[in-house]
Amino acid sequence: MLRLLIDQHSLTQSDFQQEIDGKSLVSQIFSGKRSLTLGHIRTLSKRLGIPAAMFV
């Protein structure tokens, strides 16, 4: 879902460093090695203006 939103809004992974606690964690999430935490989901939901349920 996050990858789709990035494409739709012409964003990059680096645009989410603050919301997801750094560049290395962003890379791990996008590669499937880590999952978004509830805190990350809430922050992204607020920033992108979409329901948190979209990430679950």
CNS distance restraints for C-alpha pairs under 8 A (distance, minus, plus):
assign (resid   1 and name CA) (resid   5 and name CA) 6.33 0.50 0.50
assign (resid   1 and name CA) (resid  54 and name CA) 7.30 0.50 0.50
assign (resid   1 and name CA) (resid  55 and name CA) 6.29 0.50 0.50
assign (resid   2 and name CA) (resid   6 and name CA) 6.18 0.50 0.50
assign (resid   2 and name CA) (resid  55 and name CA) 7.45 0.50 0.50
assign (resid   3 and name CA) (resid   7 and name CA) 6.36 0.50 0.50
assign (resid   3 and name CA) (resid  30 and name CA) 7.67 0.50 0.50
assign (resid   4 and name CA) (resid   8 and name CA) 6.21 0.50 0.50
assign (resid   5 and name CA) (resid   9 and name CA) 6.07 0.50 0.50
assign (resid   6 and name CA) (resid  10 and name CA) 5.80 0.50 0.50
assign (resid   6 and name CA) (resid  11 and name CA) 4.84 0.50 0.50
assign (resid   6 and name CA) (resid  12 and name CA) 6.35 0.50 0.50
assign (resid   6 and name CA) (resid  13 and name CA) 7.67 0.50 0.50
assign (resid   7 and name CA) (resid  11 and name CA) 6.48 0.50 0.50
assign (resid  11 and name CA) (resid  15 and name CA) 6.32 0.50 0.50
assign (resid  12 and name CA) (resid  16 and name CA) 7.59 0.50 0.50
assign (resid  13 and name CA) (resid  17 and name CA) 7.30 0.50 0.50
assign (resid  13 and name CA) (resid  23 and name CA) 7.85 0.50 0.50
assign (resid  13 and name CA) (resid  26 and name CA) 6.65 0.50 0.50
assign (resid  13 and name CA) (resid  27 and name CA) 7.54 0.50 0.50
assign (resid  14 and name CA) (resid  23 and name CA) 6.45 0.50 0.50
assign (resid  14 and name CA) (resid  26 and name CA) 7.75 0.50 0.50
assign (resid  16 and name CA) (resid  20 and name CA) 5.97 0.50 0.50
assign (resid  16 and name CA) (resid  22 and name CA) 7.96 0.50 0.50
assign (resid  16 and name CA) (resid  23 and name CA) 7.99 0.50 0.50
assign (resid  16 and name CA) (resid  26 and name CA) 7.14 0.50 0.50
assign (resid  17 and name CA) (resid  21 and name CA) 5.72 0.50 0.50
assign (resid  17 and name CA) (resid  22 and name CA) 4.48 0.50 0.50
assign (resid  17 and name CA) (resid  23 and name CA) 5.23 0.50 0.50
assign (resid  17 and name CA) (resid  26 and name CA) 6.52 0.50 0.50
assign (resid  18 and name CA) (resid  22 and name CA) 6.18 0.50 0.50
assign (resid  19 and name CA) (resid  40 and name CA) 6.32 0.50 0.50
assign (resid  19 and name CA) (resid  43 and name CA) 6.22 0.50 0.50
assign (resid  19 and name CA) (resid  44 and name CA) 6.72 0.50 0.50
assign (resid  20 and name CA) (resid  25 and name CA) 6.76 0.50 0.50
assign (resid  20 and name CA) (resid  26 and name CA) 6.16 0.50 0.50
assign (resid  20 and name CA) (resid  40 and name CA) 5.82 0.50 0.50
assign (resid  21 and name CA) (resid  25 and name CA) 6.61 0.50 0.50
assign (resid  21 and name CA) (resid  26 and name CA) 7.64 0.50 0.50
assign (resid  22 and name CA) (resid  26 and name CA) 6.40 0.50 0.50
assign (resid  23 and name CA) (resid  27 and name CA) 6.29 0.50 0.50
assign (resid  24 and name CA) (resid  28 and name CA) 6.29 0.50 0.50
assign (resid  25 and name CA) (resid  29 and name CA) 6.18 0.50 0.50
assign (resid  25 and name CA) (resid  34 and name CA) 7.67 0.50 0.50
assign (resid  26 and name CA) (resid  30 and name CA) 6.26 0.50 0.50
assign (resid  27 and name CA) (resid  31 and name CA) 6.10 0.50 0.50
assign (resid  28 and name CA) (resid  32 and name CA) 6.20 0.50 0.50
assign (resid  28 and name CA) (resid  33 and name CA) 5.09 0.50 0.50
assign (resid  28 and name CA) (resid  34 and name CA) 5.47 0.50 0.50
assign (resid  29 and name CA) (resid  33 and name CA) 5.89 0.50 0.50
assign (resid  29 and name CA) (resid  34 and name CA) 4.70 0.50 0.50
assign (resid  29 and name CA) (resid  35 and name CA) 5.57 0.50 0.50
assign (resid  29 and name CA) (resid  36 and name CA) 6.77 0.50 0.50
assign (resid  36 and name CA) (resid  40 and name CA) 5.77 0.50 0.50
assign (resid  36 and name CA) (resid  41 and name CA) 6.38 0.50 0.50
assign (resid  37 and name CA) (resid  41 and name CA) 6.26 0.50 0.50
assign (resid  38 and name CA) (resid  42 and name CA) 6.19 0.50 0.50
assign (resid  39 and name CA) (resid  43 and name CA) 6.20 0.50 0.50
assign (resid  40 and name CA) (resid  44 and name CA) 6.05 0.50 0.50
assign (resid  41 and name CA) (resid  45 and name CA) 5.89 0.50 0.50
assign (resid  41 and name CA) (resid  52 and name CA) 5.98 0.50 0.50
assign (resid  41 and name CA) (resid  55 and name CA) 6.62 0.50 0.50
assign (resid  42 and name CA) (resid  46 and name CA) 6.23 0.50 0.50
assign (resid  42 and name CA) (resid  52 and name CA) 5.96 0.50 0.50
assign (resid  43 and name CA) (resid  47 and name CA) 6.20 0.50 0.50
assign (resid  44 and name CA) (resid  48 and name CA) 5.92 0.50 0.50
assign (resid  44 and name CA) (resid  52 and name CA) 7.89 0.50 0.50
assign (resid  45 and name CA) (resid  49 and name CA) 5.62 0.50 0.50
assign (resid  45 and name CA) (resid  50 and name CA) 5.09 0.50 0.50
assign (resid  45 and name CA) (resid  51 and name CA) 5.78 0.50 0.50
assign (resid  45 and name CA) (resid  52 and name CA) 5.14 0.50 0.50
assign (resid  46 and name CA) (resid  50 and name CA) 6.86 0.50 0.50
assign (resid  50 and name CA) (resid  54 and name CA) 7.21 0.50 0.50
assign (resid  52 and name CA) (resid  56 and name CA) 7.32 0.50 0.50
